[in-house]
Amino acid sequence: MSKVVHTMLVLIQDHHDLLMLQQCLASLTKTKNSFCVFFNQGGLSKDALHQELQKFDLSYVILGDGENKGIPFARQKCFEYIWEHRSDCTFITEIHPDMLFPSNWTEPLCKFLEQNSKEPCVSPGILTASGEWHPHQKGTSVVDMPSVPNEIISLLKWLQLPKITEGFVHPVMHRADLLQQVGGYDLNHLKGKQGYEDDYLLLSYFRELDLPYNWKPKVNLQSMVYHKTMAQRMHFTDIEHEANVNLTGLIQRFGKQAVDELNRIHQTELIRSKPAKKVVVLGENTDETCEFGQHAVAVIIETGEEPLKHQGFQKRDLHTLSKPEITIVTHPFWVTKHSELKPSFLISMLNDANDQIPRYFQFYKECLYALSNVIIVNNEEDFFLQSLRYDSVFFIQSTRNPVQNTSLYPFSEKEELLNELFSCYKHKECIQHIRQQQIHRKITVLKRQLKWDVHNEHIIGTLAKYLYLNGDFQEAEKYFFEAFARNVAFQRDDGLLKYYPWISLSQCRQYKLVEAINSFGILAVTDENKQIYECLLNEYNAGRFGTAIAMLMFALGDWLYADQLVREDSTIQSMDLIRNIYLKMKHYLKPATDSSLSVFYQLNHLDQIKLKGEIEELQGEKHRAIHYYLQTACIDELQLDAVVRMQTAESYLKSST
């Protein structure tokens, strides 16, 4: 059995097409152990095509009845035949009848994939009829093209280079197991006859295999193939319509962000920051922070180009430090000091043990989260809560009780995440991709667990929450109802409060507003919820649906989406809602915008002075902060508590150092 199986779509429209096919097959016979799966797209009957193929020393099978059913359909049928009848093959190629192949063209491609186990595919370089080398010198004619096939093949051998570059061209060689894992070309989404099928497959690899954010398909220039690019797809009728059908399917499968991901995948240079050289950690000495050095009050980690664990640590006095690229804060009281460093990037990484500190912890935690670029938590329920409130929240299992053998796993999950963040912290889209990968992996694991434990309420409920965060709101709603049903069946009495807020959120994100309000109504047993429910009904009955959705999302804790709606929907004019979002998300701590200033100036005098004090405190201006807090105390003596809060934090920080 051959470890490489070739696939080819055959459409013969005239004598010229037939001649190219004959020349292609003649060159392909020089490749060892060639087995081909042909799909007859038309022009020749199956018998006539069989007669042509018998002229060449090839093992093959013919699929298709001579009808042009489109590129995705034909390619997928070839793959499915191989998966069923040639399951022992290692690699699958997609080749065309207008190509010429040197005798050894598959060997460098096989070797590359064998040596790079995470790469799903690789292409050879191609030489076109105009004398251009693709992809690395596209647009420039570099050689005069001979007309005789043998001379072209000799030229291909001369053009080979010991170089790997980025790009995607046909022919392409796929790793057979990974191609089957992602499913090839899903005809439920690729219903058009041509267009975007290659992009669809690249996105499938990128998403389904959890490839790194900066992954791009590779081209091995040690293999060169001639591709005349006769563009037979141009003979389809209404090709623009067919392509748009596939584009619609692609976006339905992968979302609107797929366009940005494709743009990045097809770019010629990697989007990647230079790894951070200076990272300062502000926090306390706990088992959780010891990875960054003992008594980590102010620690510089010289990461260089090597992974985090291999680097040493330096303890420094805070005032001797120059501006770092990244600051990691592991205790919320330190948020008042990070402003002195003015880092480019702030990571909050609080320990669950910190919640044992009863007083003022929550205020500084909320301030820290509002200012952070990335939030890392080690409690899964806290992860769900904060993910509804802030961007770029990650969950890392606590390392207090390690389950991994450190000799086999030299880096903890936290270290792996930090190394990734250090490499791409300047690109928000990269950080979001890392987070989506984490969520996608968790969904895959939970669905696998559910197959073996179908009645486990915790697994079902947790899966539903991850699906919600992944944007799969319809599926999330289904699993929330299933979790609630399990809760009732096992005679537990906490299911209503556990699942109905999420059910209402999921319905709201599907714009099922009536169902969402009704679900919230089931929760309206407290005076506060009854009042919110009345407001929701009033907004709905008045036809102010945008306001009703934003109000409901905010009440149920999805501050991020409520805030997005308020910013994007000009019909939302509820000042109470806008003010509450502004205060809860602490927008006043962030750089001022026209909209945020507008909200600030509509606050009452006491609140304005109070917020000015918080801004000064978080910027390290202690005396100015106290000045504002004392002004508020003249109006309301309870505001003196803010001064006590500052003193408590200062005392804690002095004892830590």
N, C-alpha and C positions, 0 to 999 in steps of 0.2 A: 504494500500500500504506500502511496506517495504521501509525504507529510505536507505537501503543498497541493491544493486543488484550485484550479483557475475557473473563473466564471466569465462568460462573455454573452452579451446580447447581440443577436445577429439580425440586421435589417438590410436586405439587399434590394436596392431600388433600380440599379442599372448595372451595366457591364463593368463600369469603373469600380463600383462597390465590391463586386465579385472578385475583381483582380486584387484589390487591397486585401480582402479576406484571404485569398490564396497566398499572397506574399507573407501575410501575418502568420498563417499556420505553418508555412514552410520554415520561418524563423523559430517558431515555438517548438517545433520538433527537435531542435537542438538542445532544448532544456531537458535535463534528465527527469525521467519518471513523471512526465506531464499527464495529468488527468484533468479533463475539462468538462464543465457543465455548460452547455449552450442553451440559450433560450431563443427560440425562433420567433422573431418579432414580425416577420412578413417578407414578401418578395419571392421566397422559395417555399415550396411545400416541404413537409418533413422528409419525404423520400428524397427529394432533390437535394436538400441540405445534407442528408445522410450520404448520398453519392459523392458530394464534394468532399466531405470530411474523410471518407474512406481512402482518398488519394494520399493522405498524410499518416505518418506513423504516430498516431495519437490514440489514447484511451479516452472515451468520452461517453456522454449521454446527452440526448436532446430533449428539452422540455418545450412547452408551448405549442400552439396549433397554427402558428403563422399569423395570428392577429396581434396588432400593435396595441398592447394593453398598458403601455407606459413603462417608464424606467423603474420607479420604486416597486411596482408590482413584479416585474420580471426579475429584478435583482433579488427581491425577497424570496421568490419561489426557488431561485438557485440556492440561496442560503439554506432554506428549509429542506431541500433535497439533500444537501451535504450533511446537515445535522442529523438527518434520519438514516441515510445510507452510507455516509463516509465519516462517521463520528470519530474515527481514529486520526483524521487529518489534524495537523497542528496549525497550519496557516491557510487562509483563503485570500485569493486575489480577485480584484475586479479589473479585467483587461478589455480592450476594445479591438474591433477588427481593422482599425486603421493604424495599428502599431507594428513596430518591428523590434525584435528582442535579441540581444546578444545571448550566447549560450549560457553564460554564468549569471544572468541578471538577478535571479532570485537568491543567490547565495549570500551576498552582503546584507540583504534585507532580512533573511532568516537569522543570520548571525546577530544583527542589531537587536531584533526582538528577543532572541534567546538571552542576550546580555543585559537587556533592559526590561525586566519583567513587568514593570508598571506601564509601559508604553503599549497602547492597544493597537496601533497601526503604524505603518511607515510607507513612504513612497520613494521610488527612485527619482532621480532627476530626469527631465524629459527634454528632448530636442525636437523643435517644431519644424514644419515645412518651410518656415521663413528663416530658419537658422538661429532661432532664439533658444537660450537655455532657460528652462523654467524649473523652479521658481526664482532662482538666485540672480538671473540676469534677464528677467522678463522685460520686453520692450526694446531690447538691443540685439540686433542681428550680428552674430559674432563669427559665423562661418558661411562659406558658400556651400549650398547643399548639393550633393551629387544626386543623380536621378536613379542609379542602380541600387537595389536593396542591399546587396553585399557590401557596396562601398559605404552606404549609410551605417551599416552595422559595424564596419571597421572604424568609422569615425566615432561611433559611440564609445568604443573601447579606448580610443585616444582621449576622449573627453572626461573619463572617470577621474574623480578627485577623492582623496582620503579625508572627507569632510562631512559633518552632519550640520544641516541648516534647518531653519524653521519654515514650514509651509505645507501645503496640501495640494497634490495633483493626482491625476490618474495616469497610469495604473497605481493601485494602492494594494498593499498587503495587510490583512487584518490577522490579529491573533484569534484563532477560531473560537476558543473558549470565551473570550471577552466579548466577541461579536455576538455569540449566542446569549451571553448573560444580559446584554442590553436589549436583545430582541431584534437587532437589525433595523429594517425600515418598517415602522408600524403603519400598516395600511389604514388603520382607523383615523390616523392624522394625515397621512400622505395620500389623499384621494385623487389628487391631480396627476396627470400623466408625466409631468416633468417639473423640475425646479425645486431647489432647496433640499433635495434628498441628501446631498453630501453634508450640508449644514446640519440637518436633522441628526445624522449619525454622529457628527462631531459633538453636538450638544448632548446626545445620549451618553457618549463616552465620558464627557466632562462631568455631567450631573450624576449618572448612575454609578460611576466608578470612583466618585469622590476624588477626582484628580486635583492637583494643586491649583491655586488661583491663577498662577502664571503659566499653566500648561498650554502648549501649542503642539500641533502635529509636527512630525519630523520628516525630513527628506535626507536620505543617505545617498550622497553624490558618488559613492563608490559603485553605484549601479546607475546606468543611463539607458533610457529607452527612447525610441523614436515614436512620436505621437503626432500624426498629421493633423489631428483635431478637425475632422470633417464635419463635426457638429450636426449629426443626424437629427438631434432633437429639434432643430430648426424646422424640420418638415412636419412637426405636429401642427394641427390647426389650432388657432387661438392659444398660442403658447403663453401669452401674458396671463390669460384667465387661468390656465392650468397651474402656472407658477403661483398665482395669488391664492388659489385654493390650498396649495401646500404650505404657503407662508402662514395662512390663517390657522391651519392645523398645527404648525410648529409653535405658534404663539399660544394656542390653546393648551398645548402640552407643557411648554416650558415657561410661559408667561412673557410679559412685555420686556422684561429685562434680558430675554434671550437675544434681542437685537444688539444690546450693548456687549453681551458676552461674545457674540460672534465677531463683532468689530474688534474686540481685544484678541480673540483667538487668531484672527487673520492678520493682525498687525505683525510687522516684521521684527520688532524689538520687544523685549520683555518689559512689562510695567512692573518694576520692582525697585523699592527704595534701597539705598545703601544701608546695610545693617547698622543699627544704633550702636554708637561707641560708648556712650555714657548713660547709665541708668541709675537713678537715685531711688533708694527705698526708704520711706519714712514709716516707722511703725514700732512694734514692740517685739520682744523675743518670745515666740511661742513655738510649739512643734511645727506649726504651719509655715512660719517664716524662716525657720532655720536653714532652708535651702538657699537663702540669700545671705547668710552670715549670722554669727551669734550676736545678740543684742543689737539688732538692726535698727539703730536710730537714724543714721544717715550712712548709706552704703553705696559706693560706686562699684558697678559691675562692668569691668572692661570686657565687653563681649567679643570684640574683634570679629573675625570671620568664623570663629569656632562656636559650637553649641554652648549654651549657658553653663552646663555642669562642669565643663573643663576649665572654667575661668576662676581666678582668685578674687578676693574681696578686699576692699580697703574701708576701714572705718574712718570717717572724717567728721569734723565739727560742721554743723549746718552752715555757719557763716563763712566758712573757707571755700565753699563750693562755687564753681562757676556754673553758668546756666546749663542744665542737662537737656538732653533730647527727650528723655522719658522720665517721669516720676511715677513710682508705684507707692500708693498709700495703703497701709494695712491696718490702720486704726483711724476712726473718723476724726478724733481730736486733732490729728495732724493736718487736716484740711486747712487750718488757719495758717500753717507754715509753708504749705507748698507754693503759695503765691510769691514768697520771697525768692524762690528758685526760678519762677516763670518758665516752666518746662514747655516744650512744644506739644507734649502728649501726656495725658494723665490717665493712669490705670488705677482703679480702686479694687482692692483685693482683701476684703474684710473676712475675718474668721468667725465662724458661728459662735465661738466662745465669747466674742465681743458683746453679744446680746445680753450677757449676764450683767453688764454695767447698766444700772437702772436709769440714771438721771442724765438728761441732756444728750445721751447717745443718739437718739432718733433724729434730733435736729441736725446734728453735724453729719450724720449718715446721709440724710436727705440732701444737704448742701453738697457733700462730696459727690454723690451720685449725679446731681444736676450739673456739676462741673466736669465730670469724667468723660473721657473719650471711649473708654472701655470699662465695663464692670464685670468682675469675676466673682462668683459666689460659690460656696461649697454646700449649699442646701438646695435641694431640687425644688421644693415648694417656693422658696424665696426667689429662685430663678424664674419660675412662672410669674410670680407677682411683679418682679422688677422688669421682666420682658414686656409687660403691658405698659410700663411707665417710661422706660428709657431705651435708647438705641444701644446696640452692641453689647448685650448682656450674655455672658458665658457661664455655664455650669461645669465646675470641675469637682469631682468626688473628693471628699476630705481624705487626706493622707494620714490621718491619725492611726488608722488600722490598715496599713498597706497589705494588699492581697497579692502583689506581684513580687516575683523573685527579682531582686535588683541586679543580679548577675545576668539575667536574661533580658531585663528591661532597664537599661542604664539611665533612661530619662523618664521622669514622672509625666503624667498627662499634663500637669500644670506647666512643667518646663517645656514640653513640646509646644503648647499653646503660646507661651511667652516668646519662644524662639521664632514662631511664625509671626507674631505681632511685631517683634523687633525688626523683622525683615520687610514689613509692608505697612508700617504704621502711618505713613504719609498718604495712604490711599484708602479712603473710607470704603470704596466698593470691594477692595480686597478683604477688609475686615468683615464686611457683611457676608462675603462668600465663605470665609472660614467658619462663621457662625452657622450659615445655612448647611454647610457640610456636617457640622456637629449635630444639628437637629435632624438632618436626613439619616445619619447613621443611627441615631437613637430610635427613629421611627422604624427603621429596618429591623433592629434588634427586638423592639417591642412586638412587632407583628410576628416575628419568628417565635417569640415566647408565647404569644397568644394562641398559636396553633397547638401548643402542647398543654395549655392551661386556659381553656376557652371561657371559664366562668370566673376568672380572677378579676375581681372588681378593681383592684389597684392598677393592674396592668392596663385594663381597658380605659380607666380614667386618665392615667398618665399618657397613654397613647393619644387620647383625644386632645389633651392639652398641647402636646407636641404638634399634632396636626393643625391645631388652631394657629400656633406660632408659625407654621409652615405655609399658612394661607389656604389650607384645604378645609374651608369652613363647613362645607356640606358633609364631608366625611367626619369631621370633628363632631358636628351635631349628632350624627348617627351614633357614634361611640359614646358620647355623653349620655344619651338616652339609654344605651345599653348598660352603662355603668350604674345609672340610677335604678334601672330594673333589677340588676344584681343586688344592689343595696337593699331594695324593698324585699326581694325574694329571700335574702338572708336575715330579714327582720332587724336590720339596722335602722336607726332613726336619724342619721345625719345626712342622708342623701340629698335632701332638698337644698340645704345650704351649701353642700359640696358641689353640686352639679348644675343647679338651675341658674346661677349667675353665668356660668360658662355656656349653657344652652341659649340663654338670652343673647349673650355676646355673639355666638355663632350665627344665630338667626339674624341678628342686626347686620352683621357683615355680609349676609346674603341679601340684604334689603328686604327681608321678610319682617317688616316693621310691626305689623299687627301681632304676629306670633311672638315677636320679641317683647313687645309691651305686655302682652298677656302673661308670658313667662315671668317677667319682672313682677307683674301683679300678684303672682303666687307668693313672691317673697315679701310683699308689702304688709308685713305684720308689725313692724316697728313704726313709731310716729314719723321718723325721718323718711322711711321708705314709702309710707302712705302719702306724705307730702310730695315726694318725687313722682310717685305714680300719678297723682292728680295733675301735676305740671305736665307730665308726658301726654296725658289724655287731652289736656287743653291745647298743647302744641300740635298734636295730631289732628284734632278736630278743627283747628284753625288753618290746617293745610301747611304748617311750617314743619315739613318732614325732616329737612336737614337739621334744624334745631333739635327736634325730637331725637334723632339718631345720635347727635353729638352729646346731648344731655344724658341719654341712656348709656352710651359708651363710657362717659366720664363717671357716672354713678356706679358702674360695675367695675371700674378700675382700669379700663383701657384708655389711659390718658393720652397715649401717643396718637391713637386714631382720632380721638376727640379733638386734640390739638390740630391735627392735620385737617380735619373737616372745617374747623373754625378759620384756619388760614386760607383754605381754598374755596370755601363757599361764602360768598358775600351776602347771601340771604340770612345768614345766622347773625342776628343782632342782639341776642340776649346778653346784656352786660353782666348779669350775675354769673352766667356760665363762663364767659370770657375771663372775668376777674378770677373766678375760682381756679380755672386752668392755669392762669398766669401765676397765682400764688402757690398752688400745689406743686407745679413743675419748676418753681423758682426761676422763672425766666428773667427776673430782675438781676440775677447773679451773672448772666451772660452778657456779651456785648450788646449794647442798646440798639434797637431798630426803631423805625418810625411807629410801627404797630405796638411794640412793647412800651415805648414812651407814652403813647396815647392811653394805654391801659393804666400805666403808673399815675398819670396826672388826673385820672378819674377816681383814684382811691381817696379815702378821707384823709384828713391832715395827720391823724395819729398813725395810720398805716404807712403813709409816705415817710414820716420820720423814722419809724421802726425799721422799714426796709433799707433806708439809707444807713442806719446803724449796722444792719447785717452785711450790707455790701462792704462797708469799711472794715468790719471785723474779718470778713473772709479775704480781704486784700491785705491783711496784716497791720492795718492802721488802728491799733488798739485804743489810743487816746481819742481819736475822732469818733470811733464807735461808741465809747463810753459817753461822749458828749451827746450824741443823738439819743442813746438809751435814757440818759437822765432827763432829756427833754420830754420823752414819752412818759416818764415816771411823774412828771408834773401834771400830766393829764390823767394818767391812770397809774397809781402806785404799784399795781401788780407787774408793771413793765420793768420794775427793778430786778425782776428775776433774770433778765437778760444779762445784767452785770454780774450776778452770781454765777450764771452759766459760763461767762467768759473766765471768771476767776477759777472755777472748777477745772476747766480745760487747761488753763495756764499751769495750775498746780500739778495736774497729771503729767503734762509735758516736761516740767522741770524734774519731776521724780523719775521720769523715763530716761532722762539724759544724765 
